[in-house]
Amino acid sequence: MLFVIHAIDKPNSLELRTSTRPAHLEYLAGFDTPVGGPLLDAEGNMCGSCIVLDVADRAEADAFAANDPYARAGLFASVAVHEFMKVSWPQ
């Protein structure tokens, strides 16, 4: 099943995001994430995350979000997990 994880960073947390990024990217490598990347603010700085995740069920998606190194480091002000229905996809 596909899920979208949409997370917004706490204000003034770019340094925390940058220092935690290698662990986050290593964590992502263990999962099927067809699409993912940072959200950018008006100045082009990373300010959140959007990840499409393919896992068996909602419990796995929630566990993925909770165990992301970014989440464990306290980076996020908010995290939303939604089931996602693929209608179109880049080739």
N, C-alpha and C positions, 0 to 999 in steps of 0.2 A: 504494500500500500504506500502511496505517496503522501507525504506531509510537508507542509511549509513551516519552517521555524523563522519567526520574525522577531528580532531582538533589537532593542534600542539601548545604547550605552548611557551610563550615568553622565551628567555634565562634567566637563573637564577631565575626562578619563583616557585621552589619547595615549598618554604615556603607559598606562596600565595595559591598554589594548596592544600597543607595540611590543611591550616586554613579554606578553603572554602569547603573542601570535605564533611563535614556533611550536609551542605545545598544542595550540589549537589546530594548526595545520597537520601535525602528526596525528592527533586524535581523529580528524576528518578522514585520514587515509585508511582507517579501519572500517569505514562505512561506505555504502552506496549512496553517493551524493551527486546526482546527475547535474545539478546546477547549484551554485552557491557563490557568495562573495560578500564583500563589505558594502554597507550602505554609506553614502557620502553626503556630507553637509554642503552648504552653499559655497564653501571655500575649497571643496574637494578633499577634505579630511575624512577619514573613516569615523563613523558615528553609530554603527550598528551592523547587524548581520542579517542576511536572508539566505536560507538554505532550503533546497528541496531534498528531502531524505526519503529513501525507499527502504522501509522496514516492514516487519510482519504485522504490527498493530500499533494502536495508540500508546500502549504501555511502553513499547520500545522507543517510540518517538519522544515521549516524555522523559524516559531515562537518558536518551541521547542528549536532550537539551539540558537536563540537570547535571550531567557529568562532563559537559563541555568544559575544558579548562577556563574559558572565558567566564562561564557561569560560576565555576568553583572559585575563581579569583574575585568575584563580586563586581564584575564589569557592568552588568546589565541593570538598567532601571526597570525594564519590562521585557517579558518574553511571552510570545503567543505561539501556540502550536495549533495548526489547523490541518485537517485532512484535505487533500488536494486532488482534484480530478483533472487529469491531463486531457486537454482538447486539442492543442497543437504544440509542436515542439520543433525547435530548430533542427535542421538536418545536418 
